[in-house]
Amino acid sequence: MNFIKKFWPKFLMVFTIVGPAIIAGTANNDAGGISTYSYAGSRFGFMMLWVLLVNFITLAATQEIGVKLGIFTGKGLAALIRENFSIRWTFFAVATLFIANGAVTTSEFAGLAAALELFHISKWVTVPVACALVFFIIYKGSFAKIERFFLFISLFLLVYVVSAFWSHPDWSEALRATVTFSLPPDKEFFLVLLGVMGTTITPWGQFFIQSYVVDKGIDPKHYTIEKFEVYFSAFFTCFIAAMIMITTKQVLFDHGLLVNSAESAASALVPFLGHMAKTFFGVGFFAASLLGAFILPLTTSYCICEALGFEHGLNRPFHQAKVFYTLMAVLIALSGIMVLLPVFSLFQIMIFAQVINGMLLPVILIFLIILLNRSQSLGLPTQGKTASWIYNIITWETIIRLILVSILLVVFTLFPGWIDVIVKYWVHI
């Protein structure tokens, strides 16, 4: 009893503080994330598991930077960019965020449509209704009440953990692939590589987690607790991604099957869930997409208005925050229209959105690391040289890696004949 009385207040404090990193990490495993990881596993087997180990390190480091900046400055990333850079650079950051988030928001509505197509409901019904529903709920300010409910539903991703074990993979082979660097000169490999990087570490995630800790009013004395939540969330996000890849490798890749639709992605769960696989996957896929469809437009509008000095916040009526609500409506409408256009399949939209994320992420990370290196002028506690070097090495490595992969992808796309030349050089070295 004394033990409970002593530690119960501490447990309550921890549960009060945690949330930002877990929500940001869970939302990364949305429709686009599930689709990208499933495609990677069914197309390349274990070959991309090493990327998730790198992503874990990068996600933990960059989100810890965001948490630190938010807690010790009391300001979101958008506000710090506005205060520390010229108006031109601020517009550049805002434009980057809008394009990246627009792509991901489109993938969320594509996920909603793909999920309900499993139950034979046309996207021409799903998308307009979903757009109206999302904006109505956000406008009424009830998003906060349903956010954790959708996160709870999104725990369906845990079935991939069971399913991965159920499929009896060669765990030693999976472990070797996780620590073995592999980079074949294949345009599609680079495309999926960018997608995997872009869905695990996102531009919107950096803005979201920093704004969240500010809005939640987390005190600097609780920074250590929040830091460990970041580490746990980064591990959990990448662990789930690995389980999805392992499951699809065992069930689909080993049998020559490729994920190219929500239905084929659901088939990876058949060995574990049987005839319930499609239903269970459809419900979970819908919930994960809906969570992202709520978070992305809200985060985008909030950050843009914060950066440009417009009134924002769900606690304000429309006449006081017209730009804030209009931006949300425009982003939702444009995303819905893109999904309905007969240009790309729903699955292609979800994959391409993550690729765009990966290409634009370096822009946001450059702002992030520059702000961290100005920590003294921003009022952050002094950090040791070793810690500073670690943050800089991890962040700049990620920036350079994403830029190089993006360049190679563009080169392979514009000059397909160069692939053969690079293959010969690759083999030679």
C-alpha positions as CSV (number, residue, x, y, z in Angstrom):
1,M,0.0,0.0,0.0
2,N,2.9,2.4,0.9
3,F,4.5,1.5,-2.5
4,I,1.3,2.5,-4.3
5,K,0.9,5.8,-2.4
6,K,4.6,6.6,-3.1
7,F,4.6,5.9,-6.8
8,W,1.0,6.5,-7.9
9,P,1.5,10.2,-8.3
10,K,4.5,9.6,-10.4
11,F,2.6,7.2,-12.6
12,L,-0.2,9.8,-13.0
13,M,2.4,12.4,-14.0
14,V,3.9,10.2,-16.6
15,F,0.6,9.4,-18.2
16,T,-0.3,13.1,-18.2
17,I,2.8,14.0,-20.0
18,V,3.1,11.2,-22.6
19,G,1.2,11.5,-25.9
20,P,2.9,13.7,-28.4
21,A,5.6,11.3,-29.6
22,I,3.3,8.2,-29.5
23,I,0.6,10.0,-31.5
24,A,3.1,11.3,-34.1
25,G,4.7,7.9,-34.4
26,T,1.4,6.0,-34.6
27,A,0.1,8.4,-37.2
28,N,3.1,7.7,-39.4
29,N,1.9,4.1,-39.7
30,D,-1.1,5.3,-41.6
31,A,-2.5,4.1,-44.9
32,G,0.5,5.3,-46.9
33,G,2.8,3.7,-44.4
34,I,1.1,0.3,-44.4
35,S,1.0,0.4,-48.2
36,T,4.6,1.4,-48.6
37,Y,5.9,-1.2,-46.1
38,S,3.7,-3.9,-47.6
39,Y,4.9,-3.1,-51.1
40,A,8.6,-3.1,-49.9
41,G,8.2,-6.5,-48.3
42,S,6.4,-8.1,-51.2
43,R,8.8,-6.6,-53.8
44,F,12.2,-6.8,-52.1
45,G,11.7,-9.2,-49.2
46,F,14.1,-8.5,-46.3
47,M,16.3,-6.2,-48.4
48,M,15.0,-3.0,-46.9
49,L,15.0,-3.9,-43.3
50,W,18.3,-2.0,-42.8
51,V,16.5,1.2,-43.8
52,L,14.3,0.9,-40.7
53,L,17.3,0.6,-38.4
54,V,18.6,3.9,-39.9
55,N,15.1,5.4,-39.7
56,F,14.8,4.5,-36.0
57,I,18.0,6.5,-35.2
58,T,17.0,9.4,-37.4
59,L,13.4,9.5,-36.1
60,A,14.5,9.4,-32.4
61,A,17.1,12.2,-32.9
62,T,15.0,14.6,-35.0
63,Q,11.9,14.3,-32.9
64,E,14.0,14.7,-29.7
65,I,15.3,18.0,-31.2
66,G,11.7,19.0,-31.9
67,V,10.6,18.2,-28.3
68,K,13.6,20.1,-26.9
69,L,12.9,23.2,-29.0
70,G,9.2,23.1,-28.1
71,I,9.6,22.6,-24.4
72,F,12.4,25.1,-23.8
73,T,11.2,27.9,-26.1
74,G,7.5,27.4,-25.7
75,K,7.1,27.9,-29.4
76,G,6.2,25.7,-32.4
77,L,8.6,25.0,-35.3
78,A,6.7,27.3,-37.6
79,A,7.0,30.2,-35.1
80,L,10.7,29.7,-34.6
81,I,11.3,29.6,-38.4
82,R,9.4,32.9,-38.7
83,E,11.4,34.6,-35.9
84,N,14.8,33.3,-36.9
85,F,14.8,33.4,-40.7
86,S,13.8,36.0,-43.4
87,I,10.2,36.1,-44.7
88,R,11.4,34.5,-48.0
89,W,12.8,31.5,-46.1
90,T,9.6,31.3,-44.1
91,F,7.5,31.2,-47.2
92,F,9.8,28.6,-48.6
93,A,9.4,26.4,-45.5
94,V,5.6,27.0,-45.5
95,A,5.4,26.1,-49.3
96,T,7.4,22.9,-48.6
97,L,5.1,21.9,-45.8
98,F,1.9,22.6,-47.8
99,I,3.1,20.4,-50.7
100,A,4.3,17.6,-48.5
101,N,1.2,17.6,-46.3
102,G,-1.0,18.0,-49.4
103,A,0.5,14.8,-50.8
104,V,0.1,12.9,-47.5
105,T,-3.5,14.2,-47.0
106,T,-4.3,12.9,-50.5
107,S,-2.9,9.5,-49.5
108,E,-5.1,9.5,-46.5
109,F,-8.3,10.0,-48.5
110,A,-7.0,7.4,-51.0
111,G,-6.6,5.0,-48.0
112,L,-10.2,5.7,-46.9
113,A,-11.4,5.0,-50.4
114,A,-9.3,1.8,-50.8
115,A,-10.5,0.5,-47.4
116,L,-14.2,0.9,-48.3
117,E,-13.6,-0.5,-51.8
118,L,-12.9,-3.8,-49.9
119,F,-16.6,-3.7,-48.9
120,H,-17.7,-2.7,-52.5
121,I,-18.3,1.0,-51.7
122,S,-17.3,3.3,-54.6
123,K,-14.7,6.1,-54.0
124,W,-17.3,8.4,-55.6
125,V,-19.3,7.9,-52.4
126,T,-16.5,7.6,-49.9
127,V,-14.4,10.6,-50.8
128,P,-17.0,13.4,-50.8
129,V,-18.6,12.1,-47.6
130,A,-15.2,11.7,-45.9
131,C,-14.1,15.2,-46.9
132,A,-17.3,16.8,-45.5
133,L,-17.1,14.7,-42.3
134,V,-13.5,15.5,-41.6
135,F,-14.0,19.2,-42.0
136,F,-17.2,19.2,-40.0
137,I,-15.7,17.4,-37.1
138,I,-12.5,19.6,-37.1
139,Y,-14.6,22.8,-37.4
140,K,-16.7,21.7,-34.4
141,G,-13.6,21.3,-32.4
142,S,-14.3,17.8,-31.4
143,F,-11.2,16.3,-32.9
144,A,-9.4,16.1,-29.5
145,K,-12.2,14.0,-28.1
146,I,-12.0,11.4,-30.8
147,E,-8.2,11.4,-31.4
148,R,-7.3,8.8,-28.9
149,F,-10.3,6.7,-29.9
150,F,-8.9,6.4,-33.4
151,L,-5.4,5.7,-32.1
152,F,-6.9,2.9,-30.1
153,I,-8.5,1.4,-33.2
154,S,-5.1,1.9,-35.0
155,L,-3.7,-0.7,-32.6
156,F,-4.8,-3.2,-35.2
157,L,-1.3,-2.9,-36.5
158,L,-0.2,-5.1,-33.6
159,V,-1.7,-8.0,-35.6
160,Y,1.3,-7.7,-37.8
161,V,3.5,-8.7,-34.9
162,V,1.5,-11.8,-34.3
163,S,1.2,-12.5,-38.0
164,A,5.0,-12.1,-38.5
165,F,5.7,-14.7,-35.9
166,W,2.8,-16.9,-37.3
167,S,4.5,-16.9,-40.7
168,H,7.7,-18.6,-39.2
169,P,10.3,-16.4,-40.9
170,D,14.1,-17.1,-40.7
171,W,14.8,-14.7,-37.9
172,S,18.6,-15.0,-38.3
173,E,18.2,-14.0,-42.0
174,A,15.9,-11.1,-41.0
175,L,18.5,-9.9,-38.4
176,R,21.3,-10.1,-41.0
177,A,19.3,-8.1,-43.4
178,T,18.7,-5.5,-40.7
179,V,22.4,-4.8,-40.2
180,T,23.5,-5.4,-43.8
181,F,23.6,-2.4,-46.1
182,S,22.0,-3.2,-49.5
183,L,21.6,-0.7,-52.3
184,P,21.1,-2.3,-55.8
185,P,21.1,0.1,-58.8
186,D,17.4,-0.3,-59.5
187,K,15.1,2.6,-60.1
188,E,12.2,1.0,-58.4
189,F,14.4,0.2,-55.4
190,F,15.2,3.9,-55.0
191,L,11.6,4.8,-55.5
192,V,10.5,2.5,-52.6
193,L,13.6,3.5,-50.6
194,L,12.5,7.1,-50.6
195,G,8.9,6.1,-49.8
196,V,10.1,4.1,-46.8
197,M,12.2,7.0,-45.6
198,G,9.4,9.5,-46.3
199,T,6.7,7.6,-44.5
200,T,8.7,7.0,-41.3
201,I,10.2,10.4,-40.9
202,T,7.8,13.2,-42.2
203,P,7.9,17.0,-42.5
204,W,4.5,17.2,-40.8
205,G,5.7,15.0,-37.9
206,Q,8.4,17.5,-37.0
207,F,5.9,20.4,-36.9
208,F,3.3,18.3,-35.1
209,I,5.3,17.0,-32.2
210,Q,6.8,20.4,-31.4
211,S,3.4,22.2,-31.5
212,Y,1.9,19.4,-29.5
213,V,4.4,19.7,-26.6
214,V,3.9,23.4,-26.6
215,D,0.0,23.2,-26.6
216,K,0.2,20.5,-23.9
217,G,2.3,22.9,-21.7
218,I,4.9,20.3,-20.9
219,D,7.3,21.8,-18.3
220,P,11.2,21.7,-18.9
221,K,11.5,19.6,-15.7
222,H,9.6,16.8,-17.5
223,Y,11.9,16.9,-20.6
224,T,13.5,13.6,-19.6
225,I,10.2,11.8,-19.5
226,E,9.2,13.2,-22.9
227,K,12.6,12.2,-24.3
228,F,12.2,8.6,-23.4
229,E,8.7,8.7,-24.9
230,V,10.3,9.8,-28.2
231,Y,12.7,6.9,-28.0
232,F,10.0,4.4,-27.3
233,S,7.7,5.8,-30.0
234,A,10.5,5.7,-32.6
235,F,11.3,2.1,-31.8
236,F,7.6,1.1,-31.9
237,T,7.0,2.9,-35.2
238,C,10.0,1.1,-36.9
239,F,9.3,-2.2,-35.2
240,I,5.7,-2.3,-36.6
241,A,7.1,-1.3,-40.0
242,A,9.6,-4.3,-39.8
243,M,6.8,-6.7,-38.8
244,I,4.8,-5.6,-41.9
245,M,7.8,-6.1,-44.2
246,I,8.5,-9.5,-42.6
247,T,4.9,-10.6,-42.9
248,T,4.5,-9.6,-46.5
249,K,7.9,-11.1,-47.4
250,Q,6.9,-14.5,-45.9
251,V,3.3,-14.6,-47.3
252,L,3.7,-12.8,-50.6
253,F,7.3,-12.3,-51.7
254,D,8.2,-16.0,-51.2
255,H,5.2,-17.0,-53.4
256,G,5.9,-14.4,-56.2
257,L,3.0,-12.2,-55.2
258,L,3.1,-8.4,-55.2
259,V,1.1,-5.9,-53.2
260,N,-0.5,-3.5,-55.6
261,S,-3.9,-2.9,-53.9
262,A,-5.5,-2.8,-50.5
263,E,-7.0,-6.2,-51.2
264,S,-3.5,-7.8,-51.9
265,A,-2.1,-6.0,-48.8
266,A,-4.9,-7.6,-46.7
267,S,-4.0,-11.0,-48.1
268,A,-0.8,-10.9,-46.1
269,L,-3.0,-11.4,-42.9
270,V,-4.9,-14.4,-44.3
271,P,-2.6,-17.0,-42.7
272,F,-3.3,-15.5,-39.3
273,L,-6.9,-14.2,-39.6
274,G,-8.3,-16.5,-42.3
275,H,-11.5,-15.3,-43.9
276,M,-11.7,-12.4,-41.4
277,A,-8.4,-10.9,-42.9
278,K,-10.1,-8.6,-45.4
279,T,-12.7,-7.3,-42.8
280,F,-10.1,-6.8,-40.1
281,F,-7.6,-5.1,-42.5
282,G,-10.3,-2.9,-44.0
283,V,-11.5,-1.6,-40.6
284,G,-8.0,-0.9,-39.4
285,F,-6.9,0.6,-42.7
286,F,-9.9,2.9,-42.6
287,A,-9.2,4.0,-39.0
288,A,-5.5,4.7,-39.7
289,S,-6.5,6.7,-42.8
290,L,-9.1,8.6,-40.9
291,L,-6.7,9.5,-38.1
292,G,-4.3,11.0,-40.7
293,A,-7.1,12.7,-42.5
294,F,-7.9,14.6,-39.3
295,I,-4.3,15.4,-38.2
296,L,-2.8,16.5,-41.5
297,P,-5.1,19.4,-42.6
298,L,-5.3,20.6,-39.0
299,T,-1.5,20.5,-38.5
300,T,-0.9,22.1,-41.9
301,S,-3.3,25.0,-41.4
302,Y,-2.1,25.6,-37.8
303,C,1.6,25.7,-38.8
304,I,1.1,27.9,-41.8
305,C,-1.0,30.4,-39.9
306,E,1.5,30.3,-37.0
307,A,4.4,31.0,-39.4
308,L,2.7,33.8,-41.3
309,G,1.0,35.5,-38.3
310,F,-2.6,34.7,-39.0
311,E,-5.1,33.9,-36.2
312,H,-5.5,30.2,-35.7
313,G,-6.9,27.6,-33.3
314,L,-10.1,25.5,-33.0
315,N,-11.1,27.7,-30.1
316,R,-11.7,30.6,-32.4
317,P,-14.9,31.1,-34.5
318,F,-14.7,31.3,-38.3
319,H,-14.9,35.1,-38.5
320,Q,-11.8,35.4,-36.3
321,A,-9.7,32.8,-38.1
322,K,-10.9,32.8,-41.7
323,V,-7.5,31.9,-43.1
324,F,-7.1,29.0,-40.7
325,Y,-10.4,27.3,-41.6
326,T,-10.1,28.2,-45.3
327,L,-6.7,26.6,-45.6
328,M,-8.1,23.4,-44.0
329,A,-11.0,23.4,-46.4
330,V,-8.8,24.0,-49.4
331,L,-6.4,21.2,-48.5
332,I,-9.2,18.7,-47.8
333,A,-11.0,19.6,-51.1
334,L,-7.9,19.5,-53.2
335,S,-6.9,16.1,-51.7
336,G,-10.4,14.7,-52.4
337,I,-10.3,15.9,-56.0
338,M,-6.8,14.4,-56.6
339,V,-8.1,11.0,-55.4
340,L,-11.1,11.2,-57.7
341,L,-9.1,12.1,-60.8
342,P,-8.6,8.9,-63.0
343,V,-4.8,9.5,-63.2
344,F,-3.3,7.1,-60.7
345,S,-4.7,4.1,-58.8
346,L,-5.4,4.5,-55.1
347,F,-2.4,2.4,-54.2
348,Q,-0.1,4.5,-56.5
349,I,-1.3,7.7,-54.8
350,M,-0.4,6.3,-51.4
351,I,3.1,5.2,-52.5
352,F,3.9,8.4,-54.4
353,A,2.9,10.6,-51.5
354,Q,5.6,9.0,-49.3
355,V,8.2,9.5,-52.1
356,I,7.3,13.2,-52.2
357,N,7.7,13.3,-48.4
358,G,11.1,11.8,-48.7
359,M,12.2,14.4,-51.3
360,L,11.0,17.4,-49.3
361,L,12.0,16.3,-45.9
362,P,15.6,17.6,-46.2
363,V,14.3,21.2,-46.4
364,I,12.6,21.0,-43.0
365,L,15.5,19.1,-41.4
366,I,17.9,21.9,-42.5
367,F,15.8,24.5,-40.6
368,L,15.6,22.1,-37.6
369,I,19.3,21.6,-37.2
370,I,20.2,25.2,-37.8
371,L,17.7,26.1,-35.0
372,L,19.3,23.5,-32.7
373,N,22.7,25.0,-33.3
374,R,21.4,28.4,-32.2
375,S,20.3,26.8,-28.9
376,Q,22.0,29.4,-26.7
377,S,20.2,32.3,-28.3
378,L,16.9,30.5,-28.1
379,G,17.3,29.8,-24.4
380,L,17.9,26.1,-24.6
381,P,20.1,24.5,-21.9
382,T,23.8,24.2,-22.8
383,Q,24.5,20.8,-24.4
384,G,27.9,19.1,-24.5
385,K,30.0,18.9,-27.6
386,T,29.5,15.2,-27.9
387,A,25.7,15.5,-27.9
388,S,25.9,18.4,-30.4
389,W,28.1,16.4,-32.7
390,I,25.7,13.3,-32.5
391,Y,22.7,15.4,-33.4
392,N,24.5,17.1,-36.3
393,I,26.0,14.0,-37.7
394,I,22.6,12.1,-37.7
395,T,20.6,15.0,-39.1
396,W,23.1,16.0,-41.8
397,E,23.6,12.4,-42.8
398,T,19.9,12.0,-43.3
399,I,19.7,15.3,-45.3
400,I,22.6,14.2,-47.6
401,R,21.2,10.6,-47.9
402,L,17.8,11.8,-49.0
403,I,19.1,14.3,-51.4
404,L,21.4,11.7,-53.1
405,V,18.7,9.1,-53.3
406,S,16.3,11.8,-54.8
407,I,19.0,12.7,-57.4
408,L,19.6,9.1,-58.3
409,L,15.9,8.5,-58.7
410,V,15.5,11.5,-61.0
411,V,18.6,10.4,-63.0
412,F,17.3,6.9,-63.4
413,T,13.9,8.2,-64.5
414,L,15.2,10.7,-67.0
415,F,18.1,8.6,-68.3
416,P,17.1,4.9,-68.0
417,G,20.2,3.9,-70.0
418,W,22.4,5.1,-67.2
419,I,21.2,2.2,-65.0
420,D,23.2,-0.3,-67.0
421,V,26.4,1.9,-66.8
422,I,25.9,2.2,-63.0
423,V,25.2,-1.5,-62.7
424,K,28.6,-2.3,-64.3
425,Y,30.4,0.1,-62.0
426,W,28.5,-1.2,-59.0
427,V,29.6,-4.8,-59.8
428,H,33.1,-3.7,-60.5
429,I,33.6,-2.1,-57.1
